[in-house]
Amino acid sequence: MRCRLVGLFWFLTVVSAPAFTEGLLRPTLDSIRDARTVAVEGVPLLSGRLLAEFYAQRGDVLVWVDPARISGLLGLAQRSVSEGFRPEDFHVESLRRLGDPGVLGSLTGNARIAADLVLSDALARYVHHHRYGKLDPVAVDSKWHDRPPASSEVLLADMHRALGGQDLEQGLSALFTRPFWYDDLKNALQRYTAQTALVGLPPLPAGSNLVQGSRHTRVAMLRERLARIDGEAVSGSSDADLFDTALHESVVSFQRRSGLTADGVVGPSTLAALNGHGDETKAELIRINLERMRWLYQDLPEDYVFVDVAAYKVHLARGGDFVWSTRVIVGTPETQTPMFRDTMDHLVFNPTWTVPVSIQKKMGRVSGDYRLVDRRTGKQVGGGNAGDYTRYRLVQAPGPKNALGRVKFMFPNSHAIYLHDTPGKAAFGRQARALSNGCVRVQDPLALAEAILDQPGWDRSGIDRVVERGRTRYVDLSDTLPVLLYYLTAFADEQGKVGFRQDIYGRDESLRTAFSGPVLRTRIAFPEPPTPEPSRHPEQPEESPSAQPPDPPGTSTSVHLTRRDSAETLDGERTSATNGAEPEVLTVERAETSPAGRL
């Protein structure tokens, strides 16, 4: 149902007495509750149902009766530019008009209700946009973005909490905690928009690579450009044409935050990145990457795994800071690594690999590293045509040649994406590493496993012993870890110095277009009403509370044994990181939580 409110509703036009205004509020809210899109006097509302429930929880009374509260909301809207928003995202013109002395008090009936709804929607948008982002990533591109809808319960709690204090701005600022990398990029936006030093500066001309020890007039131009980008002089030799140690360190810092190989060599890629600064579109690029960050960062704990796809890096955060990093290989432009968040709950040492059909159907005879499993019976067979993918499933045994290497990091998700080792290490030496089928290949996975497990008995020597045994082993994490797979084409360091990455997947333009426009509606999840219990026939016996339904066909059951190594399946053993390297409890059989096809 599409509903547009003009002036307000027809049933309000005959009523103008102030005494009746609040009595008309609930019929108004009921009329917009289920509208797909709704506008009041030309001002779009984010969600009619959210506002209906917001007013219901406040007793169906007008909320905006204090001019100081409107003034506070106006100030927040105007200062939202520091977060990359536009004041228009929060109805700034309506806030200015309704905040003028005497204006709100002069309104009655339909006009007064319309004003209150617009003000409440401005607050709802402010809370929603700061906590979840202005845009729904699934609406931007459902193929490569994934995230649950915003929670109505969280949004409503934030709105009530903001209105519960004396100062609206203080109440809202306390609601949103951001990770350091968001604050760094936010500071970069302020620095970048205020930066005028590059205006009129000619680009650095092409030529032979500049390295430490080079002497050329282009070195002086490089030094000046970096000084203006960073907002501070590059210290070092008085000889401006000499590429000295201080300039080398400045170049390395620029390359690192730009997602380039940090070797201090100014070649074609670094030259293009240097000349890209000063482009007026770069500030907008920072804004859309702040928006991307907001999509996944809500309620983020201090420990998590951060996959920086466009920079080909993975970081482990402990205590709210990156403590360990290594290179990764990510999906190609055709088989992109999607952007989403999930939770890592276990690792698998010496994993098997189920060959995807797209690869299997091209194969004929295979080595003894593979085994054929009959799809009808689920049993391993001694011989057969490996290319017959309709009949057989092809599984690669654990070992140094396994496509997943020696360890994979599991965070069950609908994309069948995970982090894993790889036997092919040469590609990590490349600068551009968009080479996989979507999964993330890790350069130093055993070191990552040690850092993640962080338990007695699971140091590197203990991990090496497990790997050397060659048997598949599942290890549950003592504490699960959020995994964030971010696609960011702008990133900043702690000084707010920004680096821009190549848009390897071509996602920036569509996001830029969507971010510049208005948002008419978004996905919000509302609690489901309780399901009534089914009626029972008087003669039907009541089921015992301890009774369990039978397992549905095709499911896998986990069997726990009390004596280690007393049984084992083809998939090996499973342990818990809480019990050290030699646990007393095993899971004999484990259902795969996601397909193992993508690499």
Secondary structure, 3 states (H helix, E strand, C coil): CCCCECCCCHHHCCCCCHHHHHHHHHHHHHHHCCCCCEEECCEEECCHHHHHHHHHHCCCCCCCCCHHHHHHHHHHHHHHHHHCCCHHHHCHHHHHHHHCCCCHHHCCHHHHHHHHHHHHHHHHHHHHHHHHCCCCHHHHCCCCECCCCEEHHHHHHHHHHHHHCCCHHHHHHCCCCCCHHHHHHHHHHHHHHHCCCCCCCCCCCCCCCECCCCECHHHHHHHHHHHHHHCCCCCCCCCCCECCHHHHHHHHHHHHHCCCCCCCCECHHHHHHHHHCCCCHHHHHHHHHHHHHHHHCCCCCCCEEEEEHHHCEEEEEECCEEEEEEEEEEECCCCCCCEEEEEEEEEEECCCEECCHHHHCCCCCCCCCEEEEECCCCCEECCCCCCCCCCEEEEECCCCCCCCCCEEEECCCCCCCCEECCCCCHHHHCCCCEEECCCEEECCHHHHHHHHHCCCCCCHHHHHHHHHHCCCEEEEEEEEEEEEEECCCEEECCCCCEEECCCCCCCHHHHHHHHHCCCCCCCEECCCCCCCCCCCCCCCCCCCCCCCCCCCCCCCCCCEECCCCCCCECCEEEEEHHHCCCCCCEECCCCCCCCCCCC
